[in-house]
Amino acid sequence: MKKMYELLVVGSGIVGLAHAYEARKRGLSVAIVEQNARCTGASIRNFGFITVSGQGVKDTWRRAVYSAKVWRELTQLAGIKILHQGTWILCQRPEAVEVAKAFLKTKMGEECTFYEKISYKDLPRLGFENTGNLRLEESLGVLYSPHEFRVESREAIPRLADYLQTEMEVDFYWSTEVLSIDDSSILTSNNRFEADRVVICPGSQLTGIAKSYIRKHHLELCTLQMFRLKVQEGFILPGSVMTDNSLARYLGWAELPEAQALKDRIAKEMPEYLDEGIHLIVVQSADGSLVVGDSHRYGSAEEVFASERVESLIINLLYKVLNITEHKVMERWTGVYPSSSVSDALIEKVSPRIRVAIVSSGTGASTAFGLAKDNFDEWLSND
Ligand SMILES: Cc1cc2nc3c(=O)[nH]c(=O)nc-3n(C[C@H](O)[C@H](O)[C@H](O)COP(=O)(O)OP(=O)(O)OC[C@H]3O[C@@H](n4cnc5c(N)ncnc54)[C@H](O)[C@@H]3O)c2cc1C
């Protein structure tokens, strides 16, 4: 017998889960169909770093502000632990200080603070713990953003799926690949569905059913290297940590006019980092281990082989900003996301019934709920 839903979501990554959540909030009956036995894509391979500051102005930032709010609510409801809050961006070059100060004058920077060298000693008094584990004395200043937080994605995504299933009545069909969609029904590897609407959230799987619908967007794939480190006992991060390379990369900072001088200097001083698209993000897990990345290689297919050289470059950067004395690599992995040169995300309206939703940048954990909200606000208003 055919199963009938008002919305069928293809893909159980964060973009699919966010669509299911937003659709249930609007009262639709929803099923998620996932080809794997569980989510194995970018959504569980990422840092779990829910970011607001540094997101591209307009849509991406707006979606990130909304998504952070939903994430916070869902962490409470679904029993997902927030592991740490706030981001510390260590500025090692005068050009980076200029970017940080310019950012504070924008709307996005309103609640952030730039601490000059002279005020480092006041950080504990201001309520910040463990800032002594940052190598602040070697930076010219530090930009602090209070908005970010971290979840352990490999635990958070299954918990979110459980919550949607048990508390929000979303039906999940695991190990079920969607093979084709026509005007009235959806054929999968296991059964057939009928749905009033279908949203395909394929992540980096650009070769399957979504292929013909999204060809015109000329998406590439971006492969990232990541690893988990054990460091000395008792080491605790004060929050997520980045360096001034990030100020030259994330659009909310990198598109400021002041960022050009920083980009030029980094290009001159660190060409090998630029070639591999390396910038540093460090976050911490409940067991004290650090999740560290990342690099960015772009191409028409996933980069299969992780490079030891890239890993060493990232670790060199890590030792420049953290007071760590030893490390051991516990895990290594790569992750892939689709990438567009023109937009951070896309909603392709295939027909009145079928849409494709893709985050075409490394921002999906931080923006998926906002993307899904935008999608339904417009789609359902057409009824
Ligand atoms: C290493 C790495 C680090 C990152 N770090 C961050 C970060 O810290 N913060 C942040 O905001 N973003 C980050 N990102 C980006 C973020 O992880 C992605 O934007 C987001 O996870 C994309 O979610 P998704 O649901 O589109 O894709 P995915 O998680 O890949 O899910 C897509 C799902 O669709 C399924 N699927 C595809 N085709 C079919 C079919 N025909 N039938 C059934 N199922 C199908 C796949 O099996 C897959 O499970 C990172 C990405 C990577 C790779």
The ligand as a MOL file (V3000), in Angstrom:
LIG
                    3D

  0  0  0     0  0            999 V3000
M  V30 BEGIN CTAB
M  V30 COUNTS 53 58 0 0 0
M  V30 BEGIN ATOM
M  V30 1 C 33.9830 18.7320 7.7450 0
M  V30 2 C 32.8470 19.7150 7.7720 0
M  V30 3 C 32.7920 20.6540 8.7950 0
M  V30 4 C 31.7330 21.5610 8.8350 0
M  V30 5 N 31.6000 22.3640 9.9130 0
M  V30 6 C 30.4830 23.1170 10.0500 0
M  V30 7 C 30.2290 23.8290 11.2450 0
M  V30 8 O 30.9450 23.6760 12.2280 0
M  V30 9 N 29.1730 24.6700 11.2910 0
M  V30 10 C 28.2930 24.7640 10.2490 0
M  V30 11 O 27.3470 25.5310 10.3400 0
M  V30 12 N 28.4380 24.0100 9.1510 0
M  V30 13 C 29.5000 23.1910 9.0160 0
M  V30 14 N 29.6690 22.4320 7.9150 0
M  V30 15 C 28.6100 22.4220 6.8930 0
M  V30 16 C 27.4260 21.5760 7.3270 0
M  V30 17 O 27.8730 20.3960 7.9640 0
M  V30 18 C 26.5830 21.2360 6.0840 0
M  V30 19 O 26.2240 22.4460 5.4210 0
M  V30 20 C 25.3200 20.4790 6.4690 0
M  V30 21 O 25.6150 19.3780 7.2850 0
M  V30 22 C 24.5860 20.0150 5.2230 0
M  V30 23 O 23.4780 19.2420 5.6420 0
M  V30 24 P 22.6450 18.4110 4.6050 0
M  V30 25 O 21.4650 17.8800 5.3120 0
M  V30 26 O 22.4090 19.2350 3.3750 0
M  V30 27 O 23.6460 17.2660 4.0940 0
M  V30 28 P 24.0170 15.8230 4.6940 0
M  V30 29 O 24.2810 15.8750 6.1240 0
M  V30 30 O 25.1060 15.2930 3.8100 0
M  V30 31 O 22.7070 14.9590 4.4850 0
M  V30 32 C 22.1870 14.6430 3.2100 0
M  V30 33 C 21.4890 13.3140 3.3250 0
M  V30 34 O 20.7130 13.0580 2.1590 0
M  V30 35 C 20.7350 11.6440 1.9390 0
M  V30 36 N 20.3150 11.3770 0.5530 0
M  V30 37 C 20.8480 11.9110 -0.5860 0
M  V30 38 N 20.1990 11.4170 -1.6740 0
M  V30 39 C 19.2350 10.5620 -1.2090 0
M  V30 40 C 18.2340 9.7440 -1.8530 0
M  V30 41 N 18.0900 9.7020 -3.1910 0
M  V30 42 N 17.4040 9.0120 -1.0730 0
M  V30 43 C 17.5070 9.0380 0.2920 0
M  V30 44 N 18.4450 9.7780 0.9390 0
M  V30 45 C 19.2830 10.5440 0.2020 0
M  V30 46 C 22.1910 11.3000 2.2200 0
M  V30 47 O 22.3560 9.9160 2.4500 0
M  V30 48 C 22.4760 12.1480 3.4480 0
M  V30 49 O 22.2310 11.4460 4.6660 0
M  V30 50 C 30.7360 21.5410 7.8140 0
M  V30 51 C 30.8210 20.6140 6.7760 0
M  V30 52 C 31.8540 19.7000 6.7640 0
M  V30 53 C 31.9090 18.6930 5.6500 0
M  V30 END ATOM
M  V30 BEGIN BOND
M  V30 1 1 1 2
M  V30 2 1 2 3
M  V30 3 2 2 52
M  V30 4 2 3 4
M  V30 5 1 4 5
M  V30 6 1 4 50
M  V30 7 2 5 6
M  V30 8 1 6 7
M  V30 9 1 6 13
M  V30 10 2 7 8
M  V30 11 1 7 9
M  V30 12 1 9 10
M  V30 13 2 10 11
M  V30 14 1 10 12
M  V30 15 2 12 13
M  V30 16 1 13 14
M  V30 17 1 14 15
M  V30 18 1 14 50
M  V30 19 1 15 16
M  V30 20 1 16 17
M  V30 21 1 16 18
M  V30 22 1 18 19
M  V30 23 1 18 20
M  V30 24 1 20 21
M  V30 25 1 20 22
M  V30 26 1 22 23
M  V30 27 1 23 24
M  V30 28 2 24 25
M  V30 29 1 24 26
M  V30 30 1 24 27
M  V30 31 1 27 28
M  V30 32 2 28 29
M  V30 33 1 28 30
M  V30 34 1 28 31
M  V30 35 1 31 32
M  V30 36 1 32 33
M  V30 37 1 33 34
M  V30 38 1 33 48
M  V30 39 1 34 35
M  V30 40 1 35 36
M  V30 41 1 35 46
M  V30 42 1 36 37
M  V30 43 1 36 45
M  V30 44 2 37 38
M  V30 45 1 38 39
M  V30 46 1 39 40
M  V30 47 2 39 45
M  V30 48 1 40 41
M  V30 49 2 40 42
M  V30 50 1 42 43
M  V30 51 2 43 44
M  V30 52 1 44 45
M  V30 53 1 46 47
M  V30 54 1 46 48
M  V30 55 1 48 49
M  V30 56 2 50 51
M  V30 57 1 51 52
M  V30 58 1 52 53
M  V30 END BOND
M  V30 END CTAB
M  END
